[in-house]
């Protein structure tokens, strides 16, 4: 069967460091085109990564009959706009997280993908990784009993001297810690509980000059009095962790979002049993499993592990956290579609 022909919107670092190596490692696909509004940067990126076609506009790439699917690696504020445009052009869509800057835009993007009957997925690549599939299987089997609480965090250090020119500090581009890295813990917690939160509570640290959040701590409220905590920020050199606590034990995940290598483990801890530590990670790029799955959906119609509407649900929870943080930590409902 013919390879999936990929086009990339935006000459972003993540496209070169993560997505392109994953396409080549996965097999069954090839990157044939790039669109960049910065001609010099686009040409240099294409030369470096061996991409044969370079378009000066995103619309030009979407019009190409030589492209089957697009990877959208643009600033957050442009994700929904170009997901809609790509779907209307009949292209399958693999969009960087978050799917949109808010839930309303995410709904529009998902609706466009449904109407065009294209394969679409938000690039939370851990959702397709064997480590996550093992975690979900254990939760279904009840190895830790009923999930009572969870915690997930994603922090990294964005030094103050680098912040003025960084798109993460641009409110007009949907920047801020919650949308940049907090979206990961929210997605992970929703997966851990296997349902949507009913309400959210959050407090944030705001950058006065830009107006974006640089740190946020939140609480997602689930049924029966259950809740999960999350934290995110641009304030620490190392702050990635995840844990699920149940009535009969707990699961501790060392690399929840981008598992790679032997250090990526799940530890099962239960009273009266020795700890069990497992790894399903390899040295291949962390995007590889998701790209492989996406291409299988395009080429063979395999069922989706995670669909585009999951991105809508995630944005609803993110919107609620942001509303709470703006309202000094009040508890606000997560609005359903």
C-alpha positions in Angstrom: 0.0 0.0 0.0 1.2 3.5 -0.8 3.0 5.5 1.9 1.2 8.3 3.6 2.5 11.5 2.1 3.0 14.1 4.9 3.1 17.9 4.7 4.3 20.0 7.6 2.8 23.4 8.4 5.5 25.4 10.2 9.2 24.9 10.4 9.1 24.3 14.2 11.9 22.7 16.2 9.5 19.9 17.3 8.8 19.0 13.7 12.5 18.5 13.0 13.5 16.9 16.3 10.5 14.7 17.0 8.0 14.4 14.1 10.3 13.8 11.1 12.4 11.1 12.9 9.2 9.4 14.0 7.8 9.2 10.5 11.1 7.7 9.3 11.2 5.2 12.2 7.5 4.2 11.9 7.7 3.3 8.2 4.7 3.6 5.9 5.0 7.4 5.5 7.2 10.1 4.0 7.5 13.8 4.5 7.2 15.4 1.1 6.3 19.0 1.7 6.8 21.9 4.1 5.0 25.3 4.3 6.7 28.2 6.0 6.0 31.9 5.8 9.7 32.6 6.6 11.4 31.8 3.3 14.9 31.6 4.7 14.0 29.5 7.6 11.8 27.2 5.5 14.5 26.6 2.9 17.1 25.8 5.5 14.7 23.5 7.3 13.9 21.6 4.1 17.5 21.2 3.2 18.4 19.9 6.6 15.6 17.3 6.7 15.6 16.4 3.0 12.1 17.7 2.2 11.6 18.1 -1.6 8.8 20.6 -1.7 8.7 24.0 0.0 5.6 26.2 0.0 5.5 29.8 1.0 1.9 29.7 2.2 0.0 27.1 4.2 -2.9 27.3 1.8 -0.6 26.4 -1.1 0.5 23.2 0.7 -3.1 22.2 1.5 -4.0 22.6 -2.2 -1.2 20.1 -3.2 -2.5 16.8 -4.6 0.8 15.2 -3.5 0.0 15.6 0.2 -2.3 13.2 2.1 -1.9 14.3 5.7 -0.6 17.4 7.5 1.3 17.8 10.8 0.4 21.2 12.2 3.4 22.6 14.2 2.2 26.2 14.4 1.7 28.4 17.5 -1.2 27.4 19.7 -3.5 30.1 18.5 -3.3 28.8 14.9 -4.0 25.1 15.6 -7.8 25.2 15.2 -7.8 27.6 12.2 -5.5 25.4 10.2 -7.1 22.1 11.4 -10.3 23.4 9.9 -8.6 24.5 6.7 -6.8 21.2 6.3 -10.0 19.2 6.9 -11.8 21.3 4.3 -9.0 20.6 1.9 -9.5 16.9 2.5 -6.2 16.4 4.4 -5.9 14.1 7.4 -4.7 16.1 10.4 -2.2 15.4 13.1 -2.2 18.6 15.2 0.2 19.7 17.9 -1.3 20.1 21.3 -3.4 21.8 22.4 -6.0 21.4 19.6 -7.1 25.0 20.1 -6.8 28.0 22.3 -10.2 27.4 23.8 -13.0 24.8 23.8 -15.2 26.7 21.4 -12.5 26.7 18.7 -11.7 23.1 19.5 -15.4 22.2 18.8 -15.2 23.9 15.5 -12.1 22.1 14.5 -13.6 18.7 15.5 -16.8 19.4 13.6 -14.8 20.3 10.4 -12.9 17.0 10.7 -16.1 15.1 11.1 -17.8 16.8 8.2 -14.8 16.1 5.9 -14.5 12.5 7.2 -10.7 12.9 7.7 -8.6 11.1 10.3 -7.7 13.7 12.9 -5.8 13.5 16.2 -4.2 15.9 18.7 -0.5 15.0 19.2 -0.6 13.7 22.7 1.6 10.9 21.5 1.7 9.1 24.9 -1.9 8.1 24.3 -0.7 5.6 21.7 2.4 4.4 23.4 2.7 0.8 24.7 3.4 2.1 28.2 0.1 3.9 28.2 -1.8 0.9 26.8 -0.3 -1.2 29.6 -1.4 1.3 32.1 -5.0 1.4 30.7 -5.1 -2.4 30.7 -4.1 -2.6 34.4 -6.7 0.0 35.3 -9.4 -1.9 33.5 -8.3 -5.1 35.3 -8.6 -3.3 38.6 -5.0 -4.0 39.8 -5.1 -1.0 42.2 -8.8 -1.3 42.9 -11.0 1.8 42.4 -9.0 5.0 41.4 -9.4 7.5 44.2 -6.9 10.2 43.3 -4.1 11.0 40.9 -1.3 13.5 40.5 0.4 14.6 37.3 3.0 17.4 36.7 4.9 18.9 33.9 7.4 21.7 34.7 10.5 22.9 32.8 12.8 25.9 33.2 12.3 28.8 30.8 15.0 31.2 32.0 14.0 34.8 32.5 16.4 36.0 29.9 14.8 33.9 27.2 11.2 34.8 28.0 10.8 38.1 26.2 11.2 36.6 22.8 9.6 33.2 23.4 6.1 32.4 21.9 5.2 30.7 25.2 5.0 34.2 26.7 2.7 35.6 24.0 -1.0 35.8 25.2 -2.1 36.6 21.6 -0.6 33.2 20.5 -2.3 31.3 23.3 0.8 31.0 25.4 1.2 30.3 29.1 2.1 27.3 31.1 -1.3 25.8 31.2 -1.7 25.5 27.5 1.9 24.7 26.7 2.6 22.0 29.3 -0.4 21.8 31.6 -2.5 20.2 28.8 -0.4 17.0 29.3 -1.3 16.4 33.0 -4.9 17.2 32.2 -5.0 14.6 29.4 -3.2 12.1 31.5 -5.5 12.5 34.5 -8.6 12.2 32.4 -7.2 8.9 31.0 -6.4 7.7 34.5 -10.0 8.2 35.7 -11.5 7.1 32.4 -14.1 9.9 32.6 -14.4 13.6 32.5 -14.0 15.9 35.5 -17.1 17.7 36.7 -15.4 20.9 38.0 -12.0 22.5 38.4 -10.2 24.7 40.9 -6.8 26.4 40.2 -4.4 29.1 41.3 -1.8 30.6 39.0 1.2 32.8 38.9 0.8 35.5 36.2 3.5 37.4 34.3 2.6 41.1 34.5 4.3 42.1 31.3 2.8 39.4 29.1 -0.4 38.5 30.9 0.3 34.7 30.6 0.4 32.2 33.4 3.9 30.9 34.2 2.9 28.4 36.9 -0.4 26.8 37.8 -1.6 24.3 40.4 -5.0 22.8 39.9 -7.6 20.3 41.2 -9.9 18.4 38.9 -13.1 17.2 40.7 -14.6 13.8 39.7 -17.7 11.9 40.9 -18.1 10.4 44.4 -15.8 13.0 46.0 -12.8 11.9 44.0 -10.2 14.4 42.8 -6.8 14.7 41.1 -4.1 17.4 41.4 -1.9 18.8 38.7 0.8 21.3 38.4 2.7 22.9 35.5 5.1 25.7 34.9 8.2 27.3 33.4 9.9 27.4 36.7 11.9 24.1 37.3 14.6 22.2 35.6 13.0 18.9 36.2 9.3 18.4 37.1 7.7 15.5 35.2 5.8 12.9 37.3 2.5 11.0 37.4 0.9 8.8 40.0 -2.5 7.0 40.4 -3.7 5.9 43.8 -6.5 3.4 44.2 -8.2 1.5 47.0 -5.8 -1.5 46.6 -2.5 0.1 45.5 -0.8 2.7 43.3 0.8 3.1 39.9 3.9 5.4 39.6 5.0 6.4 36.1 8.5 7.9 35.7 8.1 9.3 32.1 4.3 9.7 31.5 4.4 11.9 28.4 7.4 11.0 26.3 8.5 7.6 27.5 11.9 6.5 26.0 14.6 4.1 27.0 14.9 1.8 30.1 14.4 4.7 32.5 10.7 4.9 31.4 8.9 2.6 33.9 5.6 1.9 35.5 5.8 0.7 39.1 2.9 -1.2 40.6 2.9 -0.9 44.4 0.4 -2.9 46.6 0.4 -3.7 50.3 1.6 -7.2 51.0 3.2 -7.6 47.5 6.7 -6.8 46.2 6.9 -3.8 43.9 6.6 -4.6 40.2 8.4 -2.4 37.8 7.8 -2.7 34.0 9.1 -0.8 31.0 7.6 -0.8 27.5 9.7 2.0 26.2 12.3 1.7 23.4 14.9 4.1 22.1 12.8 5.1 19.1 11.4 8.7 19.1 8.5 9.0 21.4 6.2 10.2 18.5 6.8 6.9 16.6 3.9 4.9 18.1 1.4 7.7 17.5 2.6 8.3 13.9 2.4 4.5 13.2 -1.1 4.3 14.6 -2.2 7.4 12.7 -0.9 6.1 9.4 -2.7 2.8 10.1 -5.9 4.7 10.5 -5.3 6.5 7.2 -4.2 3.4 5.2 -6.2 0.6 6.8 -9.0 2.2 8.7 -8.0 0.7 12.1 -10.1 2.0 15.1 -8.8 5.1 16.8 -7.0 4.8 20.1 -7.9 8.5 20.7 -10.1 10.7 18.5 -10.2 14.4 17.7 -13.1 14.9 20.2 -10.8 13.9 23.0 -9.1 17.2 22.2 -12.4 19.0 22.8 -12.9 17.4 26.2 -9.3 18.3 27.2 -9.9 21.9 26.2 -13.1 22.0 28.3 -11.1 21.0 31.3 -8.3 23.5 30.5 -10.9 26.3 30.0 -12.3 25.5 33.5 -8.9 25.6 35.1 -8.1 28.9 33.5 -11.5 30.4 34.5 -10.8 29.3 38.1 -7.3 30.7 38.1 -8.6 34.1 36.8 -11.2 34.1 39.5 -8.7 33.6 42.4 -9.3 29.8 42.8 -13.1 29.6 42.7 -14.5 26.1 41.8 -16.1 26.3 38.4 -17.9 23.6 36.3 -16.3 21.9 33.4 -18.7 22.7 30.6 -19.6 19.7 28.4 -20.1 19.8 24.6 
